[in-house]
Amino acid sequence: MKIALKGCNTETIVRQIGHTTILAISGGKIIPRSTGVTLPAGRGYSVDVDLTGDDLWRVRRVFRRGGVEKVKGEQGAVFREDLSDVVYRASCFDTDTFPAPQPDLQGELFPNFDFSGKPSQQEGVLVK
């Protein structure tokens, strides 16, 4: 499915990502494009940030070498509040966590419960 992109102001993107995040990713280097910006992350990787037609952000981890461009990860429908974190995570090209997996809500909500169905012994209490 092709996502409709729309033009945006580079200053707006920089303000929403945050100067500190941009410095951490690219040392402050920003390549403006008509629909967003590219932040070079090193070793052929960069992070493309684009404004979509529904006023949300699309963040892509892109590997460029020898004139060939390959998208290594993409997260769409990113809200402004989450943009800085998603862009930074996309820049961490040494890890394969982009796009990040959804959190394990079962483990967070019930830390002492074993979801395998087997009884377990934790801190002297039998949990079933």
Secondary structure, 3 states (H helix, E strand, C coil): CCCCECCCCHHHHHHHHCHHHHHHHHCCCCEECCCEEEEEEECCEEEEEEEECCCCEEEEEEEEECCEEEEEEEEEEECHHHHHHHHHHHHCCCCCCCCCCCCCHHHHHCCCCCCCCCCEEECCEEEC
